[in-house]
Amino acid sequence: MLEVCVDSVESAIAAEEGGAERLELCSSLVIGGVSPTPALYEAVHRRVSLPVRAMVRPRFGDFLYTDAEKETMLAEAATWRSLGIEGVVTGALLPDGRLDSDFLREFATASEGMRLTLHRAFDGCSDPFEALEEAIALGFHTILTSGQKSSCRLGAALIGELRRRAAGRIEILVGAGVDAAAISELLPVTGCSSFHMSGKVTLESGMKFRREGVPMGIPGMDEFSVWRTDAGRIRAAKKVLLSQKDGEGA
């Protein structure tokens, strides 16, 4: 299973062209992704036939949320449910690094009928095996993880152990640094067959006039670069997954 994370209609179309089987939809992928707008989802839904899971993340940064932020997240879950989206992607932690199970239980109730992904807040938790069992008990269907490392390659050992302990009770979705080469390397090492990637390339802005020295966001970030999913990168990754499937069939 190949899931592609996108934050634009153009990237969603490229992901489908490349062979993705599911989309994670967010906004501002350049800062790790935050909640997209319903309008963006509807625009994607009109042009792409893939199932979509929407990010529910109110801001950039850590996953320790205020009561007001939690209220917003619950309202977003209700909105996505009313729109008939396939699933939602979220996570929340307590100050000591445990999952915020009380809130996530409330969120799961608000998301009834949708598929639930625990995003990489999991990679910031203090005990991954405890969090694994809690996620299953809370009704999550998927955990997105890099094995608590900066990339899936570095976290391969933990990813494999999580898959073994999950024993089919929850999907372990491998993320962070995923491309065709990483999939080829991790398939036999981890035993996982579900991968999450953006397949992004950096495109030059079409702006001719450029007011330099006027940052609109995080200082140091290039204001005249655009991230887009590249269909060729998705296609290459899908080819590796299909070759593995064909090999098993043989």
C-alpha positions in Angstrom: 0.0 0.0 0.0 1.4 3.3 -1.0 0.1 6.5 0.6 1.2 9.9 -0.7 1.1 13.0 1.4 -0.1 16.1 -0.6 -1.0 19.7 0.1 -2.3 20.8 -3.3 -4.6 19.6 -6.1 -1.6 19.4 -8.4 0.2 17.0 -6.1 -2.9 14.9 -5.6 -3.2 14.5 -9.4 0.4 13.6 -9.7 0.2 11.1 -6.9 -2.7 9.3 -8.6 -0.9 9.3 -11.9 2.1 7.7 -10.3 0.0 4.9 -8.8 -0.7 6.0 -5.2 -3.5 4.1 -3.5 -4.4 6.6 -0.8 -3.8 10.3 0.0 -3.0 12.1 3.2 -4.2 15.6 2.6 -2.7 18.5 4.6 -1.7 22.1 4.2 1.8 23.6 4.5 3.7 20.4 4.0 6.9 22.5 4.2 6.4 22.7 8.0 5.4 19.1 8.4 1.7 19.6 7.5 -1.3 21.1 9.3 -5.0 20.8 8.8 -6.2 21.4 5.2 -9.4 23.3 4.4 -12.6 21.6 3.4 -12.4 23.6 0.2 -9.0 22.0 -0.7 -10.5 18.6 0.0 -13.4 19.2 -2.2 -11.2 20.4 -5.0 -9.0 17.3 -4.7 -12.1 15.1 -4.5 -13.5 16.5 -7.8 -10.3 15.6 -9.6 -8.9 12.4 -7.9 -10.7 9.1 -7.2 -8.3 8.0 -4.4 -9.5 7.6 -0.8 -8.3 10.6 1.3 -7.4 10.9 4.9 -7.2 14.5 6.2 -4.6 15.8 8.7 -6.1 17.2 11.9 -3.3 19.3 13.4 -4.0 22.8 14.5 -0.5 24.2 14.3 3.2 23.6 13.7 5.3 22.4 16.6 4.8 19.9 19.4 1.7 17.8 20.1 0.8 19.1 23.5 -2.4 20.9 22.9 -4.5 23.4 24.8 -8.2 23.0 25.5 -9.0 25.5 22.8 -6.8 23.6 20.3 -8.5 20.4 21.2 -12.0 21.9 20.7 -10.8 23.0 17.2 -9.6 19.5 16.4 -12.9 17.9 17.5 -14.8 20.4 15.4 -12.6 19.5 12.4 -13.3 15.8 12.9 -17.0 16.5 12.8 -16.6 18.5 9.6 -14.6 15.8 7.9 -17.2 13.2 9.0 -20.0 15.3 7.5 -18.1 15.5 4.2 -17.8 11.7 4.0 -14.0 11.6 3.9 -12.4 8.2 4.2 -10.3 9.0 7.3 -8.5 11.5 9.5 -4.9 11.7 10.7 -4.0 13.0 14.2 -2.1 12.6 17.4 -1.7 14.3 20.8 0.7 13.8 23.7 0.9 14.5 27.4 3.8 16.4 28.9 5.5 13.2 30.0 5.5 11.8 26.4 2.6 9.4 26.8 -0.4 9.5 24.3 -3.1 11.8 25.5 -5.5 8.9 25.6 -8.4 10.8 27.1 -8.5 13.3 24.3 -7.8 10.7 21.6 -10.7 8.6 22.9 -12.9 11.7 22.5 -11.5 12.3 19.1 -12.1 8.7 18.0 -15.8 9.1 19.1 -16.1 12.3 17.1 -14.6 10.5 14.1 -16.8 7.4 14.2 -17.2 5.8 10.8 -13.8 7.1 9.5 -10.5 5.4 9.4 -8.0 6.7 12.0 -4.3 7.2 11.6 -2.0 8.1 14.5 0.6 10.3 12.9 4.2 10.9 13.8 3.3 12.2 17.3 3.9 8.5 17.9 7.6 9.1 17.1 7.8 11.6 19.9 6.2 9.4 22.5 8.2 8.1 25.5 7.3 4.4 25.2 6.5 3.2 21.6 5.3 -0.3 22.7 2.9 1.2 25.3 1.7 3.7 22.7 1.1 0.8 20.2 -1.2 -1.0 22.5 -3.0 2.2 23.5 -3.5 3.1 19.8 -5.1 -0.3 19.2 -7.3 0.0 22.2 -8.4 3.4 21.1 -9.6 2.1 17.8 -6.9 3.5 15.5 -6.4 1.7 12.2 -2.9 2.9 11.3 0.3 4.2 12.9 2.5 6.3 10.8 6.1 6.0 12.1 9.8 6.4 11.2 10.7 4.1 14.1 11.3 7.2 16.3 14.2 8.3 14.2 14.7 11.1 11.7 14.3 8.7 8.8 12.8 5.3 8.3 16.1 3.8 7.4 17.5 4.7 10.8 14.4 3.5 12.5 14.1 0.2 10.7 14.8 -2.0 13.7 12.0 -0.5 15.8 9.6 -0.4 12.8 10.1 -4.2 12.3 9.5 -4.8 16.0 6.4 -2.7 16.0 5.0 -4.7 13.0 5.8 -8.0 14.8 4.1 -6.9 18.0 1.1 -5.4 16.1 0.5 -8.9 14.6 -2.0 -7.6 12.1 -4.1 -5.7 14.6 -3.1 -2.3 13.2 -1.4 -1.1 10.0 2.2 0.0 10.5 2.8 2.7 7.9 6.4 3.5 7.2 7.2 7.2 6.7 10.0 9.8 6.6 12.6 9.5 3.9 10.6 7.0 1.9 11.4 6.6 -1.8 11.9 3.7 -4.2 15.3 2.8 -2.7 14.1 3.0 0.9 11.2 0.7 0.1 13.5 -1.8 -1.5 15.7 -1.7 1.5 13.1 -1.8 4.2 10.6 -4.4 2.8 12.8 -7.4 3.7 14.1 -5.8 6.9 10.9 -4.7 8.5 8.3 -7.0 6.9 6.1 -3.9 6.4 4.4 -3.4 3.0 2.7 -0.1 3.7 4.6 3.1 2.9 4.0 6.8 3.1 5.9 9.4 1.0 5.5 12.8 -0.5 7.6 12.3 -3.6 8.2 16.0 -3.7 10.4 18.1 -5.9 11.1 21.8 -5.6 9.9 23.9 -8.4 10.9 27.5 -9.2 8.3 30.1 -8.7 6.8 31.7 -11.8 7.2 35.2 -10.3 9.2 37.6 -12.4 9.2 40.5 -10.0 10.7 39.5 -6.7 10.8 41.6 -3.6 13.8 40.2 -1.8 14.3 40.4 1.9 10.6 40.4 2.9 10.0 37.0 4.4 6.4 35.9 4.8 7.0 32.9 7.0 9.9 31.2 8.7 13.1 33.3 8.2 15.6 31.7 5.9 13.0 29.8 3.8 12.9 30.5 0.1 9.7 32.3 -0.7 10.1 31.6 -4.4 10.1 27.8 -4.3 7.1 25.5 -4.6 6.9 21.9 -3.4 5.0 19.5 -5.6 4.7 15.7 -5.8 6.4 14.2 -8.8 4.5 11.4 -10.5 7.7 9.8 -11.6 8.9 9.4 -8.0 5.6 7.8 -7.0 5.7 5.5 -10.0 9.2 4.3 -9.1 8.2 3.5 -5.5 5.0 1.7 -6.7 7.1 -0.4 -9.1 9.2 -1.7 -6.2 6.0 -2.6 -4.2 4.5 -4.3 -7.2 7.7 -6.3 -7.9 7.6 -7.5 -4.3 4.0 -8.5 -4.7 4.7 -10.4 -7.9 7.7 -12.1 -6.2 5.4 -13.3 -3.4 2.9 -14.6 -5.9 5.6 -16.5 -7.8 
